[in-house]
Amino acid sequence: MRLKPEISPLLTSVLVGTLTLTALTGLTGCADLSGRARPGAAGAPDTGPPDAAGAVDLGARITGFTDGITQNGHYRVPAASDRRAVADGVRLLLDGDRAAAERSLAGAGYALRTLADRQDGRRYAEIADATREGETTRGWGRVYLALQGPARWSVQVPHPSADQRTEQLGIGLLRGAPGGVLILAGAHRNAADSTDGDAADVAHRADSVFAAVAAVLADRRLPAVQVHGFADSSLPEHDVVVSPGKGDAGLPAARRLSAALGREKLRVCEVWRRYCGRLEGRTNVEGDHADAVGAPFLHVEHSRTVRFDDALMGEAVRALTEVVRRWSAGRA
């Protein structure tokens, strides 16, 4: 295994949705990634505005956003009206009413942009703070929706930076199968200036934009996978923990994912068969809501080793994509 400051070139194959990925870098824990390119420096990610044609490198744009999330960052608990405004904006966009979606989002200081990914030309809607200042001081996160056909499933990344490189799983899945919605948290789970304990831990707080958007999708019975990371010492005999969360609606998909991971020679802890420590996702608020409305939900933890090793991360993405492609076809 070797640590690299930037994503290896072979990551491209995963992020354009092929199933032949063999490279991806990643760390775990809360430390910042050393050696990353500075904005404006040679080789820095393309995190600026889209070009005249609305084209961006979607992976670099998202990674540039998550690279800026640190434990020293900011988070402010959104008011109920702000949570509703963003969630309604997503709902209206899914209904095909872009103008109404933009009006709702503007009420919370959010904007809607359409981007074309330079990798494959596919179009995505980006829902994000309208200003950089708002994004860095509030920490409410972003949403990306694939625009080629109806939304069929979501991938949720609640702990970027804290669970390092989990956003790369989200990028790989969004690009790898149609009909996806990517929900990204906008602050470190232990944001230093949070005045309300675990307020920025959106996997365990219902009063977040992240949870509000996830609820809108679950209410439409869209299946979801939420990706996390754990330290090797937490469960040294396993590489991945697969859980259907609080309920059983996601159990068939969880079994399929476990089988796919097994085919990739990854060691899986299946929570419906044995105790997997504090990694089972039973108290996850997004999983709780999914269970309440009967929507399939997967809570998937990846070890530090998996997220550090290029080939192993590629295997995990390949297995996840196998499940998500079934969801894309409208099959739970």
C-alpha positions in Angstrom: 0.0 0.0 0.0 1.2 3.5 -0.7 -0.1 6.9 0.1 -0.3 9.5 -2.6 -1.2 13.2 -2.3 -3.6 13.1 -5.2 -6.0 10.6 -6.8 -4.1 8.3 -9.1 -4.7 8.6 -12.8 -6.5 5.3 -13.0 -9.3 6.7 -10.8 -10.7 8.1 -14.0 -12.1 4.7 -15.0 -14.3 4.5 -11.9 -15.4 8.1 -12.0 -16.7 7.7 -15.5 -18.7 4.7 -14.5 -16.7 1.8 -15.9 -16.4 -1.3 -13.9 -12.7 -1.7 -14.5 -11.4 0.7 -11.9 -8.2 -0.4 -10.3 -7.0 2.8 -8.7 -8.1 5.3 -6.1 -6.4 6.8 -3.1 -7.8 7.6 0.2 -7.1 8.2 3.9 -9.2 7.7 7.0 -9.8 9.7 10.1 -9.9 13.4 10.6 -6.5 14.5 9.4 -6.2 16.7 6.4 -4.8 15.2 3.2 -1.2 16.4 2.9 0.3 17.5 -0.4 -3.0 18.5 -2.0 -2.8 21.2 -4.7 -3.7 24.7 -3.6 -6.4 26.6 -5.5 -4.7 28.4 -8.3 -1.6 26.2 -8.2 -0.5 24.1 -11.1 -2.5 20.9 -11.1 -5.1 22.2 -8.7 -8.6 20.7 -9.0 -11.1 22.4 -11.3 -13.3 23.9 -8.5 -14.2 27.2 -10.2 -17.3 28.1 -12.1 -18.3 26.1 -15.2 -17.0 27.3 -18.6 -19.3 29.0 -21.1 -20.8 25.6 -22.1 -21.4 24.7 -18.5 -18.7 22.0 -18.6 -16.7 20.9 -15.6 -14.7 18.0 -14.4 -17.4 16.8 -12.0 -15.1 14.7 -10.0 -12.6 17.5 -9.5 -15.3 19.9 -8.7 -16.8 17.8 -6.0 -13.4 16.8 -4.6 -12.4 20.5 -4.5 -15.5 21.1 -2.4 -14.9 18.3 0.1 -11.2 19.0 0.4 -12.1 22.3 1.9 -14.1 20.6 4.7 -12.0 20.5 7.9 -12.5 20.1 11.6 -11.7 23.8 12.0 -14.5 24.7 9.7 -17.9 26.2 10.3 -21.4 24.9 10.8 -24.6 26.5 11.6 -27.8 24.6 12.3 -30.3 25.6 9.6 -33.7 27.0 10.5 -36.7 24.8 9.7 -37.6 27.2 6.9 -34.2 26.8 5.3 -34.4 23.0 5.5 -37.8 23.1 3.9 -36.7 25.5 1.2 -33.8 23.3 0.0 -35.9 20.1 0.4 -38.7 21.6 -1.6 -36.3 22.8 -4.2 -35.1 19.2 -4.7 -38.7 17.9 -4.8 -39.8 20.5 -7.4 -36.8 19.8 -9.5 -37.7 16.1 -9.5 -41.2 17.1 -10.5 -39.7 18.9 -13.5 -40.6 22.5 -12.3 -37.2 24.1 -12.5 -38.4 27.7 -12.1 -40.3 26.9 -8.9 -37.3 24.9 -7.7 -35.0 27.9 -8.2 -37.4 30.2 -6.3 -37.6 27.8 -3.3 -33.8 27.3 -3.2 -33.2 31.1 -3.4 -35.3 31.4 -0.2 -32.5 29.5 1.6 -29.6 31.3 -0.2 -29.1 28.3 -2.5 -28.7 28.2 -6.3 -29.4 25.7 -9.0 -26.8 25.1 -11.8 -26.7 22.7 -14.7 -23.3 21.2 -15.4 -21.9 18.9 -18.1 -19.3 16.5 -17.0 -16.3 16.8 -19.3 -15.5 13.1 -18.8 -18.6 11.8 -20.6 -20.8 14.9 -21.4 -23.6 13.8 -19.1 -25.5 16.6 -17.5 -26.1 17.1 -13.7 -28.0 19.6 -11.6 -25.9 21.1 -8.8 -27.8 22.5 -5.8 -25.4 24.5 -3.6 -25.0 27.7 -1.6 -25.3 30.6 -4.0 -22.1 32.2 -2.6 -18.8 30.8 -1.4 -19.1 32.8 1.8 -22.4 31.1 2.6 -21.0 27.7 1.8 -18.0 28.1 4.1 -19.8 29.7 7.0 -23.0 27.6 7.1 -21.7 24.2 6.0 -25.0 22.8 4.7 -23.7 20.8 1.8 -24.6 20.1 -1.8 -26.8 17.9 -3.9 -26.1 16.6 -7.4 -28.8 15.0 -9.6 -28.2 13.2 -12.8 -30.4 14.7 -15.5 -30.6 11.8 -18.0 -33.9 10.3 -17.0 -35.8 10.1 -13.7 -34.1 9.8 -10.3 -34.0 6.2 -9.2 -31.7 6.1 -6.1 -29.4 8.1 -3.9 -25.9 7.9 -2.5 -25.3 9.8 0.7 -21.9 11.0 2.0 -22.5 12.4 5.6 -18.9 12.6 6.8 -16.6 13.9 4.1 -13.2 14.7 5.5 -13.9 12.8 8.8 -14.3 9.6 6.8 -11.8 10.6 4.2 -12.3 9.6 0.5 -15.9 8.5 1.1 -16.9 11.2 -1.3 -15.0 9.3 -4.0 -17.4 6.4 -3.5 -20.2 8.9 -4.1 -18.6 10.3 -7.3 -18.0 6.8 -8.6 -21.5 5.7 -8.1 -23.1 8.9 -9.5 -21.0 8.5 -12.7 -21.3 4.8 -12.8 -25.1 4.3 -13.0 -28.0 6.4 -14.3 -30.7 7.9 -12.2 -28.5 8.9 -9.2 -28.7 11.7 -6.6 -25.6 12.5 -4.6 -26.1 14.1 -1.2 -23.0 15.6 0.4 -22.6 17.0 3.8 -20.9 20.4 4.0 -19.1 20.4 7.3 -16.8 18.1 9.3 -18.9 16.0 11.8 -16.8 17.6 14.6 -16.8 21.2 13.2 -14.9 23.2 15.7 -17.3 26.1 16.0 -20.4 24.1 16.3 -22.2 25.4 19.4 -24.5 22.4 19.8 -22.4 19.3 20.4 -22.9 16.9 17.5 -24.9 19.4 15.4 -22.7 18.9 12.3 -23.0 15.1 12.5 -25.8 14.9 9.9 -26.1 11.1 10.1 -27.4 11.5 13.6 -29.2 14.8 13.5 -32.6 15.3 11.8 -32.3 19.1 11.9 -30.0 19.3 8.9 -30.4 20.1 5.2 -28.8 16.7 4.5 -31.5 14.9 6.4 -34.3 17.0 4.9 -33.2 16.2 1.3 -32.7 12.5 2.1 -36.3 12.4 3.5 -37.7 13.9 0.3 -36.1 11.1 -1.7 -37.1 8.4 0.8 -40.7 9.6 0.6 -40.5 8.8 -3.1 -39.3 5.3 -2.1 -35.9 5.9 -3.7 -33.5 3.3 -2.3 -30.3 4.8 -0.8 -26.8 3.8 0.2 -25.0 5.8 2.8 -21.2 5.4 2.8 -18.9 5.6 5.8 -15.4 4.8 6.9 -14.0 3.1 10.0 -10.5 2.6 11.6 -9.0 -0.9 11.0 -8.7 -1.4 14.7 -12.5 -1.2 15.1 -13.1 -4.4 13.3 -9.7 -5.8 12.2 -11.0 -9.0 10.6 -13.3 -7.3 8.1 -13.0 -4.8 5.3 -16.6 -3.7 4.8 -19.6 -3.7 7.1 -23.0 -4.0 5.3 -26.2 -3.1 7.1 -29.8 -2.5 6.0 -30.0 0.1 8.8 -32.9 0.0 11.3 -35.4 -1.8 9.1 -35.5 -4.7 6.6 -36.6 -3.1 3.4 -32.9 -2.9 2.3 -32.1 -6.5 3.3 -32.3 -8.0 -0.2 -30.0 -5.3 -1.6 -27.7 -5.8 1.4 -27.4 -9.5 0.7 -26.6 -8.8 -3.0 -24.0 -6.2 -2.0 -22.4 -8.6 0.4 -22.2 -11.3 -2.3 -20.7 -8.8 -4.8 -18.1 -7.7 -2.2 -17.3 -11.4 -1.6 -16.7 -11.9 -5.3 -14.2 -9.1 -5.0 -12.5 -11.0 -2.2 -13.4 -8.4 0.4 -14.2 -9.6 3.9 -17.7 -8.5 4.8 -19.4 -8.3 8.2 -23.1 -8.8 7.7 -25.1 -7.3 10.5 -28.1 -9.6 9.9 -25.8 -12.5 10.7 -23.5 -11.3 13.5 -22.6 -8.4 15.7 -20.4 -5.9 13.9 -19.5 -3.5 16.7 -20.6 0.1 16.6 -20.7 0.1 12.8 -24.2 -1.2 12.2 -26.0 2.1 11.4 -29.0 1.2 13.5 -29.3 4.8 14.9 -28.9 6.6 11.6 -31.6 9.3 11.2 -31.8 8.9 7.4 -32.1 5.1 7.9 -34.8 5.7 10.5 -36.9 7.8 8.1 -36.3 5.3 5.2 -37.6 2.5 7.5 -40.7 4.6 8.5 -41.7 5.0 4.8 -40.6 1.5 3.6 -37.7 2.7 1.4 -34.6 0.4 1.0 -31.6 1.8 2.8 -28.0 0.5 3.0 -25.4 1.6 5.6 -22.0 0.6 4.3 -18.7 1.1 6.3 -15.3 0.8 4.6 -12.1 0.2 6.5 -9.1 2.4 6.4 -7.2 -0.2 4.5 -9.9 -0.4 1.8 -9.9 3.4 1.4 -6.1 3.6 1.4 -5.5 0.8 -1.1 -6.1 1.7 -4.8 -7.2 -1.8 -5.9 -9.4 -2.5 -2.8 -11.3 0.7 -3.2 -11.9 -0.1 -6.8 -13.3 -3.5 -5.8 -15.7 -1.8 -3.3 -16.9 0.7 -5.9 -17.4 -2.1 -8.4 -19.6 -4.1 -5.9 -21.6 -1.0 -5.0 -22.2 -0.2 -8.6 -23.5 -3.7 -9.3 -26.3 -3.0 -6.7 -26.9 0.5 -7.8 -27.3 -0.5 -11.5 -30.2 -2.7 -10.4 -31.8 0.3 -8.7 -31.3 2.3 -11.9 -33.4 -0.3 -13.7 -36.2 0.3 -11.1 -35.6 -3.0 -9.3 -35.1 -2.9 -5.5 
